[in-house]
């Protein structure tokens, strides 16, 4: 059987007894259906509880329950079982890891106490694929991963993501990949990869203040552990510019310095790559080998015909909800903090060639966002639709959300993602460098004794000293 999903969570209780509450993500990864009979065995020698949907020698059987999704209106499977029999393996408030294995219609769910060692790395062999193996850390819903895979040069082999609904979207779009759903600090088993893509949390970074040195540095230690376990040849980071000036970032680089000697970064604006939305980010790549570092170049935007908002707007037959411009302006004028804000790009027409960055909180009202102005009466406005934002960000057409994700949540997942045009452009350059060196058999797993080098955002070459 193939390992499809690993989830870490804390054991709850029912009537003071350990409770196994396996919600939709786990059950759907296992292909369980409401009413289906399940077989449960307890192995004290291996310290594990097994739940499977095909017969085995056990007297303990349960049935899959379900709950109605308020968003999709569909019933979703779940397993809820508790009993003293589980206490020989797990305890209330103990962290456990749930592993989902599947082959065809048969599936097995294994529950064990969490096994984790900070100073021991466990690398798993990857699937057989001729493409470049991609591991994504803080993958979100997988928009960035989808952009890289859409080049047909990369194959997703593992994603690490905290949020359950994001993991559901990952599972839908990357059915052959291994997904870890839980705190990044609990990841122990990592698939061997060629490239690691990391778009680490930036909103937490900017809002933590004095807590930055505590939580974020812990996350960087965990990130470094995953990267080292992956044995990747190249690393690809994307984030807001301020992240790359933080102590957190420099701590991560320091943790990786022995393995990745060569670093280069570049600030790129999505608008210059054909998007109508501004999205300025810094992209950083790191390499084990000097030849890869010297071969790699960030993409340069080309001159192109500038698209307009009308080129990506929904067809005329699509109905939208229009809101009062007067009410919005009354609210705007009542806020002292907004009094000096420019509204030049807040309300835009179909002929606009540039709009503001799509944020995570786009569904709120903000002068920093862009909305569509009703050109017939100039008195109303509307939000960009989810489909319009997908086009603005260049999200691959095959990428799908699950039926259980609300439109509000889709706005958030898209707003915190990436511009796929820029990601694709860099991914192509990474693939070019990787395959160029592979074809010459120039990449080796051994370290070399070369001096560490770094190219800064302004193009200056720096020596890195330990």
C-alpha positions in Angstrom: 0.0 0.0 0.0 1.1 3.6 -0.6 1.3 6.2 2.1 -1.2 8.9 1.1 -1.5 11.1 4.2 0.1 11.6 7.6 -1.8 13.8 10.1 -0.7 14.7 13.7 -3.3 15.6 16.3 -4.0 15.5 20.0 -6.2 12.7 21.4 -9.5 13.9 22.9 -11.7 12.1 25.3 -15.3 10.8 25.5 -16.6 9.7 28.9 -13.0 10.0 30.2 -11.8 7.4 27.7 -9.4 8.0 24.8 -11.3 9.0 21.7 -10.3 8.4 18.0 -12.1 11.2 16.1 -11.0 10.9 12.5 -12.6 13.7 10.5 -13.2 14.1 6.8 -9.6 14.6 5.6 -8.4 11.3 7.0 -11.6 9.4 6.0 -11.6 10.7 2.4 -7.9 10.0 2.0 -8.7 6.4 2.9 -11.7 6.4 0.5 -14.2 5.6 3.2 -17.9 5.9 2.7 -20.8 6.5 5.2 -22.1 3.3 6.6 -19.1 1.2 5.5 -18.0 -1.5 7.9 -14.5 -1.1 9.4 -12.3 -3.6 11.2 -10.1 -2.5 14.2 -7.1 -4.3 15.7 -4.8 -3.2 18.6 -1.2 -4.3 18.4 0.5 -3.5 21.8 3.9 -4.9 20.6 4.1 -2.3 17.8 2.2 0.3 19.8 -0.4 0.9 17.0 -4.1 0.8 16.3 -5.1 -0.3 12.9 -8.4 0.5 11.2 -9.1 -1.0 7.7 -12.0 -1.4 5.4 -11.3 -5.0 4.4 -11.7 -8.1 6.7 -9.1 -9.2 9.2 -9.1 -11.5 12.3 -10.8 -9.2 14.9 -14.0 -9.0 16.8 -14.0 -5.2 17.0 -16.0 -3.6 14.2 -17.5 -0.2 13.7 -19.2 1.7 10.9 -18.3 4.9 9.2 -20.5 7.9 10.4 -21.1 11.1 8.4 -21.8 14.8 8.8 -23.5 17.1 6.4 -21.3 19.8 4.8 -23.0 23.2 5.0 -21.1 24.4 2.0 -21.6 21.5 -0.5 -24.7 20.0 1.0 -23.1 16.5 0.8 -22.5 14.0 3.5 -18.9 13.6 4.5 -17.4 10.5 6.2 -16.0 10.5 9.7 -15.0 7.9 12.3 -15.8 8.5 16.0 -14.9 5.7 18.4 -13.8 5.7 22.1 -13.0 3.1 24.6 -10.7 1.8 27.4 -9.3 -0.7 24.9 -7.3 2.1 23.2 -5.6 3.3 26.5 -2.9 0.6 26.1 -1.6 2.5 23.0 -2.7 6.2 23.4 -3.6 8.6 26.2 -5.9 11.6 26.3 -4.1 14.9 25.3 -1.2 12.9 23.8 0.0 13.7 20.3 -0.5 10.8 17.8 0.3 10.4 14.1 -2.3 9.0 11.8 -1.0 7.3 8.7 -3.3 6.5 5.8 -2.3 3.8 3.4 -4.2 2.9 0.3 -4.2 0.6 -2.7 -7.2 0.5 -5.0 -10.3 0.1 -2.9 -8.5 -1.2 0.1 -7.2 1.2 2.8 -5.6 1.0 6.2 -5.4 3.7 8.9 -2.6 3.3 11.5 -2.7 5.3 14.7 0.5 5.5 16.8 2.0 7.8 19.5 4.0 10.5 17.7 7.5 9.5 17.0 9.9 12.5 16.6 13.6 13.1 17.1 15.0 16.6 16.5 18.5 15.4 15.8 17.6 12.3 13.7 16.4 12.7 10.1 14.3 10.0 8.4 14.3 10.1 4.6 11.8 8.0 2.6 12.4 6.8 -0.9 10.4 8.7 -3.5 8.1 7.4 -6.2 9.5 6.5 -9.6 9.1 9.5 -11.9 11.4 10.9 -14.6 10.5 14.5 -13.6 12.2 16.7 -11.0 10.9 15.6 -7.5 9.3 18.5 -5.7 8.7 18.9 -1.9 6.6 21.9 -0.8 6.8 23.3 2.7 3.9 25.5 4.0 2.2 24.5 0.8 -1.1 26.2 1.4 -3.8 25.0 -1.0 -1.0 24.1 -3.5 -1.2 27.0 -6.0 2.6 27.4 -6.1 3.1 23.6 -6.4 0.5 23.5 -9.2 2.3 26.3 -11.1 5.6 24.3 -10.9 3.9 21.0 -11.9 2.1 22.8 -14.8 5.5 23.2 -16.5 5.4 19.4 -16.9 9.0 19.4 -15.5 8.2 18.7 -11.8 6.4 16.0 -10.0 4.8 16.7 -6.5 6.0 14.0 -4.1 5.3 15.6 -0.7 3.5 18.6 0.8 3.6 19.9 4.4 0.6 22.0 5.4 -1.1 22.9 8.8 -4.6 23.7 7.7 -7.1 20.8 7.1 -9.0 22.4 4.3 -5.8 23.3 2.5 -4.7 19.7 2.8 -8.0 18.6 1.3 -7.3 20.7 -1.8 -3.8 19.4 -2.0 -5.1 15.8 -1.8 -7.6 16.6 -4.7 -5.0 18.1 -7.0 -2.0 15.9 -6.1 -3.6 12.4 -5.6 -0.3 10.6 -6.0 1.7 12.8 -3.5 2.3 12.2 0.2 0.7 14.9 2.4 1.7 15.8 6.0 -1.1 17.6 7.7 -0.1 19.1 11.0 2.5 21.3 12.8 5.7 21.6 10.8 7.6 20.9 14.0 6.1 17.4 14.1 7.4 16.3 10.7 9.8 13.4 10.9 9.4 11.3 7.8 10.4 13.2 4.6 10.5 12.0 1.1 13.7 12.3 -0.9 13.4 15.2 -3.3 15.4 17.2 -5.9 13.9 20.6 -5.2 12.3 22.1 -2.1 9.8 24.9 -2.5 9.0 26.9 0.6 6.6 29.9 0.9 6.8 30.3 4.7 4.2 32.2 6.7 4.6 36.0 6.3 1.5 37.3 8.0 2.6 35.6 11.3 6.1 37.0 10.8 4.9 40.6 10.4 2.5 40.5 13.3 4.4 38.5 16.0 6.5 41.4 17.1 8.5 40.4 20.2 7.3 36.8 19.7 9.2 36.5 16.4 12.3 35.1 18.1 10.3 32.4 19.8 7.8 30.9 17.4 9.3 31.8 14.1 12.8 30.6 14.9 11.3 27.3 16.1 9.6 27.0 12.7 12.9 27.7 11.0 14.6 24.9 12.9 11.8 22.6 11.8 12.1 23.8 8.2 15.8 23.2 8.2 15.3 19.7 9.5 12.8 18.9 6.7 15.1 20.3 4.0 18.1 18.4 5.3 16.1 15.2 5.4 14.9 15.7 1.8 18.5 15.7 0.5 17.4 18.2 -2.1 20.0 19.7 -4.5 18.2 23.1 -4.9 15.9 25.2 -2.7 13.4 27.8 -3.8 11.9 30.4 -1.4 9.2 33.0 -2.0 8.1 35.7 0.4 7.4 39.4 1.1 10.6 41.5 1.0 10.6 42.2 4.7 10.9 38.5 5.5 14.3 38.4 3.8 15.6 41.1 6.1 14.6 39.4 9.3 16.6 37.6 11.9 14.4 34.6 11.3 15.5 34.3 7.7 19.2 34.7 8.6 18.8 32.0 11.2 17.4 29.6 8.6 20.3 30.3 6.3 22.7 29.7 9.1 21.2 26.3 9.8 21.5 25.4 6.1 24.9 26.9 5.5 26.9 23.6 5.8 24.8 21.9 3.1 23.9 24.9 0.8 26.9 27.0 0.1 25.5 29.1 -2.8 22.6 31.6 -2.6 21.0 34.1 -5.0 17.9 36.3 -4.6 15.9 38.7 -6.8 12.9 41.0 -6.2 10.4 40.5 -9.0 7.1 42.2 -9.7 4.3 40.0 -11.1 2.9 42.9 -13.1 6.0 43.0 -15.2 5.4 39.3 -16.1 2.0 39.9 -17.5 -0.3 40.0 -14.5 -2.7 43.0 -14.2 -2.2 42.8 -10.4 0.8 44.1 -8.6 2.6 41.5 -6.4 6.1 42.4 -5.4 8.0 39.5 -3.9 11.6 38.4 -3.3 12.5 35.0 -4.6 15.6 33.2 -3.4 17.3 30.0 -4.6 20.0 28.0 -2.9 22.3 25.3 -4.3 24.6 22.6 -3.0 26.9 22.8 -6.1 28.8 25.7 -7.4 28.1 24.7 -11.0 24.4 24.9 -10.4 24.8 28.4 -8.8 26.8 29.7 -11.7 24.4 28.2 -14.3 21.2 29.6 -12.8 19.8 33.0 -13.8 16.5 34.5 -12.7 14.1 35.2 -15.5 13.9 38.6 -17.1 10.4 40.0 -18.0 9.8 40.5 -21.7 8.0 43.3 -23.4 4.4 42.2 -24.1 1.0 43.6 -25.0 -0.5 44.8 -21.7 -3.8 43.1 -20.9 -6.8 44.9 -19.5 -9.2 43.9 -16.8 -11.9 43.2 -19.4 -9.7 40.4 -20.8 -10.2 38.3 -17.6 -13.7 39.4 -16.5 -16.5 36.9 -16.3 -18.9 36.6 -19.2 -21.8 39.0 -19.4 -24.3 36.3 -18.4 -22.6 35.8 -15.0 -24.5 37.7 -12.2 -22.7 39.6 -9.6 -23.7 41.3 -6.3 -23.2 45.1 -6.6 -22.7 47.2 -3.5 -23.2 50.9 -2.8 -20.3 53.2 -3.5 -21.7 55.9 -1.3 -21.8 53.6 1.7 -18.2 52.5 1.1 -17.1 56.2 0.8 -18.9 57.1 4.0 -17.1 54.3 5.9 -13.8 55.4 4.3 -14.1 59.0 5.2 -15.0 58.1 8.8 -11.7 56.4 9.4 -8.9 58.6 10.5 -6.3 56.1 9.6 -7.4 56.1 5.9 -7.5 59.8 5.4 -4.3 60.0 3.4 -4.9 56.8 1.4 -5.0 57.1 -2.4 -8.1 55.6 -4.2 -6.5 55.7 -7.6 -6.5 51.9 -7.9 -9.3 51.1 -5.5 -12.2 51.3 -8.0 -11.2 50.3 -11.4 -13.0 50.0 -14.8 -12.8 47.2 -17.4 -10.0 49.1 -19.2 -7.7 49.1 -16.2 -4.2 47.6 -17.0 -3.1 47.6 -13.4 -4.8 46.8 -10.1 -3.6 46.4 -6.5 -2.2 43.1 -5.0 -4.9 40.5 -4.2 -4.6 40.1 -0.4 -5.7 37.2 1.8 -8.5 39.4 3.2 -9.7 40.6 -0.2 -13.4 39.9 0.9 -13.1 42.8 3.4 -13.4 46.5 2.5 -10.0 48.2 2.1 -8.5 51.1 0.2 -5.5 48.8 -0.5 -7.6 46.4 -2.6 -9.1 46.9 -6.1 -12.8 46.5 -6.9 -14.8 46.7 -10.1 -16.7 49.9 -10.6 -20.1 49.8 -12.2 -19.5 51.9 -15.3 -23.2 52.3 -16.1 -24.2 54.3 -13.0 -20.8 55.0 -11.3 -22.7 54.4 -8.0 -21.9 50.8 -7.2 -19.0 48.4 -7.1 -18.4 44.6 -6.8 -15.6 42.2 -5.7 -13.6 40.4 -8.3 -15.0 36.9 -8.6 -13.0 33.8 -7.6 -12.7 32.9 -11.3 -11.4 36.3 -12.2 -8.8 36.2 -9.4 -7.7 32.7 -10.6 -7.1 34.3 -14.1 -5.3 37.3 -12.6 -2.9 35.0 -10.7 -2.5 32.6 -13.7 -3.7 29.6 -11.7 -3.6 26.4 -13.9 -7.1 25.5 -15.3 -6.8 22.0 -14.0 -6.4 23.2 -10.4 -9.6 22.7 -8.4 -11.0 23.5 -5.0 -13.1 20.8 -3.2 -16.8 21.2 -3.1 -16.6 21.9 0.6 -14.6 25.1 0.3 -16.7 28.3 0.6 -16.1 31.3 -1.7 -14.9 33.3 1.3 -12.3 30.7 2.0 -11.3 30.5 -1.7 -10.6 34.3 -1.5 -8.3 33.7 1.4 -6.5 30.7 -0.1 -5.9 32.6 -3.4 -4.9 35.8 -1.7 -2.2 34.1 0.4 -0.8 32.2 -2.6 1.5 33.2 -5.4 1.5 34.6 -8.9 1.8 31.5 -11.1 3.5 33.4 -14.0 6.5 34.3 -11.9 6.7 30.9 -10.2 6.5 29.1 -13.6 9.2 31.4 -15.1 11.6 30.6 -12.2 10.6 26.9 -12.2 11.7 26.7 -15.8 15.0 28.3 -15.0 15.5 25.8 -12.1 14.6 22.9 -14.4 17.0 24.2 -17.1 19.8 24.4 -14.6 19.0 21.1 -13.0 18.7 19.1 -16.2 21.7 20.8 -17.7 23.9 19.6 -14.8 22.2 16.2 -14.7 22.9 15.5 -18.3 26.5 16.1 -17.7 26.5 14.0 -14.5 27.8 17.1 -12.7 25.6 16.9 -9.6 27.0 14.7 -6.8 25.8 14.0 -3.3 29.2 14.8 -1.8 30.2 18.2 -0.4 32.9 20.3 -2.0 35.4 22.6 -0.3 34.5 25.7 -2.3 33.9 29.1 -0.6 30.3 29.9 0.1 28.8 32.6 -2.2 25.7 34.7 -2.3 24.2 37.1 -4.8 22.1 39.8 -3.2 18.9 41.3 -4.5 20.9 44.2 -6.1 23.2 41.8 -7.9 26.2 42.1 -5.7 28.3 39.0 -5.1 29.2 38.3 -1.4 31.4 35.8 0.3 29.7 33.9 3.2 31.8 33.1 6.2 30.9 30.4 8.8 
